[in-house]
């Protein structure tokens, strides 16, 4: 993820994580799914906040 844009990071898949780690024991195969889900939710929250701040900034500038 390091060095990637947000758009590139959103495209990371479970298979990408498994490949980077060189595989995982069967008991841990749900971890990449959790990581991808968390990453995408975090990016979505970041984008929501960024949009909210932009709207507040526009409102302040209008006054």
N, CA, C and O atoms as a GROMACS GRO file, in nm:
protein
  252
    1UNK      N    1   0.083  -0.118   0.000
    1UNK     CA    2   0.000   0.000   0.000
    1UNK      C    3   0.088   0.125   0.000
    1UNK      O    4   0.053   0.227  -0.060
    2UNK      N    5   0.198   0.115   0.067
    2UNK     CA    6   0.287   0.230   0.078
    2UNK      C    7   0.326   0.279  -0.062
    2UNK      O    8   0.369   0.201  -0.147
    3UNK      N    9   0.311   0.409  -0.084
    3UNK     CA   10   0.347   0.468  -0.211
    3UNK      C   11   0.237   0.465  -0.316
    3UNK      O   12   0.257   0.514  -0.427
    4UNK      N   13   0.124   0.409  -0.283
    4UNK     CA   14   0.012   0.400  -0.378
    4UNK      C   15  -0.083   0.517  -0.357
    4UNK      O   16  -0.094   0.571  -0.247
    5UNK      N   17  -0.152   0.555  -0.464
    5UNK     CA   18  -0.258   0.655  -0.451
    5UNK      C   19  -0.378   0.589  -0.387
    5UNK      O   20  -0.384   0.466  -0.375
    6UNK      N   21  -0.475   0.669  -0.346
    6UNK     CA   22  -0.597   0.612  -0.289
    6UNK      C   23  -0.670   0.526  -0.392
    6UNK      O   24  -0.724   0.421  -0.358
    7UNK      N   25  -0.671   0.571  -0.517
    7UNK     CA   26  -0.737   0.493  -0.623
    7UNK      C   27  -0.668   0.358  -0.642
    7UNK      O   28  -0.734   0.256  -0.660
    8UNK      N   29  -0.536   0.357  -0.638
    8UNK     CA   30  -0.462   0.231  -0.652
    8UNK      C   31  -0.487   0.141  -0.531
    8UNK      O   32  -0.503   0.020  -0.546
    9UNK      N   33  -0.489   0.200  -0.412
    9UNK     CA   34  -0.511   0.123  -0.290
    9UNK      C   35  -0.650   0.059  -0.289
    9UNK      O   36  -0.667  -0.052  -0.239
   10UNK      N   37  -0.750   0.130  -0.344
   10UNK     CA   38  -0.886   0.075  -0.347
   10UNK      C   39  -0.895  -0.049  -0.435
   10UNK      O   40  -0.987  -0.130  -0.420
   11UNK      N   41  -0.802  -0.065  -0.526
   11UNK     CA   42  -0.804  -0.178  -0.619
   11UNK      C   43  -0.730  -0.301  -0.565
   11UNK      O   44  -0.729  -0.406  -0.631
   12UNK      N   45  -0.669  -0.290  -0.448
   12UNK     CA   46  -0.597  -0.404  -0.389
   12UNK      C   47  -0.697  -0.514  -0.356
   12UNK      O   48  -0.805  -0.488  -0.302
   13UNK      N   49  -0.661  -0.637  -0.389
   13UNK     CA   50  -0.749  -0.751  -0.366
   13UNK      C   51  -0.690  -0.844  -0.260
   13UNK      O   52  -0.575  -0.830  -0.219
   14UNK      N   53  -0.772  -0.938  -0.218
   14UNK     CA   54  -0.726  -1.041  -0.125
   14UNK      C   55  -0.609  -1.118  -0.185
   14UNK      O   56  -0.512  -1.151  -0.117
   15UNK      N   57  -0.619  -1.146  -0.314
   15UNK     CA   58  -0.514  -1.221  -0.383
   15UNK      C   59  -0.383  -1.142  -0.385
   15UNK      O   60  -0.275  -1.200  -0.374
   16UNK      N   61  -0.391  -1.009  -0.400
   16UNK     CA   62  -0.271  -0.926  -0.396
   16UNK      C   63  -0.201  -0.940  -0.261
   16UNK      O   64  -0.078  -0.952  -0.255
   17UNK      N   65  -0.278  -0.938  -0.155
   17UNK     CA   66  -0.221  -0.950  -0.021
   17UNK      C   67  -0.158  -1.088  -0.002
   17UNK      O   68  -0.046  -1.099   0.048
   18UNK      N   69  -0.230  -1.191  -0.042
   18UNK     CA   70  -0.176  -1.327  -0.030
   18UNK      C   71  -0.046  -1.341  -0.108
   18UNK      O   72   0.050  -1.402  -0.061
   19UNK      N   73  -0.043  -1.284  -0.228
   19UNK     CA   74   0.077  -1.292  -0.311
   19UNK      C   75   0.194  -1.221  -0.244
   19UNK      O   76   0.306  -1.273  -0.241
   20UNK      N   77   0.170  -1.102  -0.190
   20UNK     CA   78   0.276  -1.026  -0.122
   20UNK      C   79   0.329  -1.100   0.001
   20UNK      O   80   0.448  -1.094   0.031
   21UNK      N   81   0.240  -1.168   0.070
   21UNK     CA   82   0.280  -1.241   0.191
   21UNK      C   83   0.339  -1.378   0.160
   21UNK      O   84   0.395  -1.444   0.247
   22UNK      N   85   0.325  -1.421   0.036
   22UNK     CA   86   0.374  -1.554   0.001
   22UNK      C   87   0.284  -1.664   0.051
   22UNK      O   88   0.328  -1.778   0.071
   23UNK      N   89   0.157  -1.631   0.072
   23UNK     CA   90   0.061  -1.729   0.121
   23UNK      C   91   0.040  -1.718   0.271
   23UNK      O   92   0.113  -1.648   0.341
   24UNK      N   93  -0.059  -1.789   0.318
   24UNK     CA   94  -0.092  -1.793   0.461
   24UNK      C   95  -0.141  -1.933   0.496
   24UNK      O   96  -0.189  -2.006   0.409
   25UNK      N   97  -0.130  -1.970   0.624
   25UNK     CA   98  -0.188  -2.097   0.665
   25UNK      C   99  -0.340  -2.092   0.645
   25UNK      O  100  -0.401  -1.985   0.652
   26UNK      N  101  -0.400  -2.206   0.622
   26UNK     CA  102  -0.543  -2.212   0.595
   26UNK      C  103  -0.626  -2.146   0.706
   26UNK      O  104  -0.730  -2.087   0.679
   27UNK      N  105  -0.580  -2.156   0.829
   27UNK     CA  106  -0.654  -2.098   0.942
   27UNK      C  107  -0.654  -1.945   0.940
   27UNK      O  108  -0.730  -1.882   1.013
   28UNK      N  109  -0.569  -1.886   0.858
   28UNK     CA  110  -0.557  -1.740   0.851
   28UNK      C  111  -0.606  -1.682   0.718
   28UNK      O  112  -0.586  -1.564   0.692
   29UNK      N  113  -0.668  -1.763   0.634
   29UNK     CA  114  -0.707  -1.718   0.501
   29UNK      C  115  -0.817  -1.612   0.502
   29UNK      O  116  -0.840  -1.547   0.400
   30UNK      N  117  -0.884  -1.592   0.615
   30UNK     CA  118  -0.984  -1.485   0.622
   30UNK      C  119  -0.921  -1.348   0.648
   30UNK      O  120  -0.987  -1.245   0.630
   31UNK      N  121  -0.796  -1.346   0.688
   31UNK     CA  122  -0.728  -1.220   0.721
   31UNK      C  123  -0.716  -1.124   0.602
   31UNK      O  124  -0.742  -1.005   0.619
   32UNK      N  125  -0.678  -1.170   0.483
   32UNK     CA  126  -0.672  -1.076   0.369
   32UNK      C  127  -0.807  -1.013   0.338
   32UNK      O  128  -0.814  -0.896   0.300
   33UNK      N  129  -0.915  -1.089   0.353
   33UNK     CA  130  -1.049  -1.034   0.328
   33UNK      C  131  -1.079  -0.923   0.428
   33UNK      O  132  -1.130  -0.817   0.391
   34UNK      N  133  -1.048  -0.947   0.554
   34UNK     CA  134  -1.068  -0.845   0.657
   34UNK      C  135  -0.983  -0.721   0.630
   34UNK      O  136  -1.029  -0.608   0.648
   35UNK      N  137  -0.860  -0.742   0.586
   35UNK     CA  138  -0.771  -0.630   0.556
   35UNK      C  139  -0.825  -0.546   0.441
   35UNK      O  140  -0.825  -0.423   0.449
   36UNK      N  141  -0.870  -0.611   0.335
   36UNK     CA  142  -0.924  -0.539   0.219
   36UNK      C  143  -1.051  -0.463   0.258
   36UNK      O  144  -1.069  -0.348   0.218
   37UNK      N  145  -1.137  -0.526   0.334
   37UNK     CA  146  -1.261  -0.461   0.378
   37UNK      C  147  -1.230  -0.338   0.462
   37UNK      O  148  -1.288  -0.232   0.442
   38UNK      N  149  -1.138  -0.352   0.556
   38UNK     CA  150  -1.099  -0.241   0.643
   38UNK      C  151  -1.036  -0.129   0.562
   38UNK      O  152  -1.066  -0.012   0.585
   39UNK      N  153  -0.948  -0.163   0.470
   39UNK     CA  154  -0.883  -0.064   0.385
   39UNK      C  155  -0.987   0.017   0.307
   39UNK      O  156  -0.981   0.140   0.305
   40UNK      N  157  -1.079  -0.051   0.244
   40UNK     CA  158  -1.180   0.018   0.162
   40UNK      C  159  -1.272   0.106   0.247
   40UNK      O  160  -1.308   0.216   0.206
   41UNK      N  161  -1.310   0.057   0.365
   41UNK     CA  162  -1.394   0.138   0.454
   41UNK      C  163  -1.318   0.263   0.502
   41UNK      O  164  -1.376   0.371   0.511
   42UNK      N  165  -1.190   0.246   0.531
   42UNK     CA  166  -1.109   0.358   0.577
   42UNK      C  167  -1.094   0.463   0.467
   42UNK      O  168  -1.104   0.583   0.494
   43UNK      N  169  -1.071   0.419   0.345
   43UNK     CA  170  -1.060   0.512   0.233
   43UNK      C  171  -1.193   0.584   0.212
   43UNK      O  172  -1.194   0.704   0.186
   44UNK      N  173  -1.303   0.513   0.222
   44UNK     CA  174  -1.436   0.574   0.204
   44UNK      C  175  -1.460   0.681   0.312
   44UNK      O  176  -1.509   0.790   0.281
   45UNK      N  177  -1.426   0.651   0.436
   45UNK     CA  178  -1.443   0.748   0.545
   45UNK      C  179  -1.355   0.870   0.522
   45UNK      O  180  -1.399   0.984   0.543
   46UNK      N  181  -1.232   0.848   0.479
   46UNK     CA  182  -1.141   0.958   0.449
   46UNK      C  183  -1.200   1.048   0.341
   46UNK      O  184  -1.199   1.170   0.355
   47UNK      N  185  -1.250   0.988   0.235
   47UNK     CA  186  -1.309   1.066   0.125
   47UNK      C  187  -1.432   1.143   0.170
   47UNK      O  188  -1.453   1.257   0.129
   48UNK      N  189  -1.515   1.082   0.255
   48UNK     CA  190  -1.633   1.150   0.309
   48UNK      C  191  -1.593   1.273   0.389
   48UNK      O  192  -1.651   1.380   0.374
   49UNK      N  193  -1.494   1.257   0.475
   49UNK     CA  194  -1.448   1.369   0.557
   49UNK      C  195  -1.389   1.479   0.469
   49UNK      O  196  -1.412   1.598   0.493
   50UNK      N  197  -1.313   1.440   0.370
   50UNK     CA  198  -1.252   1.537   0.279
   50UNK      C  199  -1.361   1.618   0.208
   50UNK      O  200  -1.347   1.739   0.193
   51UNK      N  201  -1.467   1.552   0.165
   51UNK     CA  202  -1.578   1.622   0.100
   51UNK      C  203  -1.650   1.714   0.198
   51UNK      O  204  -1.688   1.826   0.162
   52UNK      N  205  -1.668   1.669   0.321
   52UNK     CA  206  -1.733   1.752   0.422
   52UNK      C  207  -1.652   1.878   0.449
   52UNK      O  208  -1.707   1.988   0.457
   53UNK      N  209  -1.520   1.863   0.462
   53UNK     CA  210  -1.433   1.979   0.485
   53UNK      C  211  -1.437   2.074   0.367
   53UNK      O  212  -1.434   2.196   0.385
   54UNK      N  213  -1.443   2.021   0.247
   54UNK     CA  214  -1.450   2.105   0.127
   54UNK      C  215  -1.580   2.184   0.126
   54UNK      O  216  -1.581   2.301   0.090
   55UNK      N  217  -1.690   2.121   0.165
   55UNK     CA  218  -1.820   2.190   0.169
   55UNK      C  219  -1.820   2.300   0.275
   55UNK      O  220  -1.872   2.409   0.252
   56UNK      N  221  -1.763   2.271   0.390
   56UNK     CA  222  -1.755   2.371   0.497
   56UNK      C  223  -1.670   2.488   0.450
   56UNK      O  224  -1.704   2.604   0.474
   57UNK      N  225  -1.561   2.458   0.384
   57UNK     CA  226  -1.472   2.562   0.334
   57UNK      C  227  -1.545   2.652   0.234
   57UNK      O  228  -1.529   2.774   0.237
   58UNK      N  229  -1.623   2.592   0.145
   58UNK     CA  230  -1.700   2.670   0.048
   58UNK      C  231  -1.802   2.759   0.118
   58UNK      O  232  -1.821   2.874   0.080
   59UNK      N  233  -1.868   2.706   0.218
   59UNK     CA  234  -1.968   2.782   0.292
   59UNK      C  235  -1.904   2.901   0.362
   59UNK      O  236  -1.960   3.011   0.360
   60UNK      N  237  -1.791   2.881   0.422
   60UNK     CA  238  -1.721   2.988   0.492
   60UNK      C  239  -1.677   3.096   0.393
   60UNK      O  240  -1.690   3.215   0.423
   61UNK      N  241  -1.628   3.056   0.278
   61UNK     CA  242  -1.581   3.154   0.179
   61UNK      C  243  -1.695   3.238   0.123
   61UNK      O  244  -1.673   3.352   0.084
   62UNK      N  245  -1.816   3.184   0.119
   62UNK     CA  246  -1.931   3.257   0.065
   62UNK      C  247  -1.975   3.369   0.159
   62UNK      O  248  -2.036   3.466   0.114
   63UNK      N  249  -1.944   3.358   0.288
   63UNK     CA  250  -1.991   3.457   0.386
   63UNK      C  251  -1.896   3.570   0.398
   63UNK      O  252  -1.920   3.662   0.476
   0.00000   0.00000   0.00000
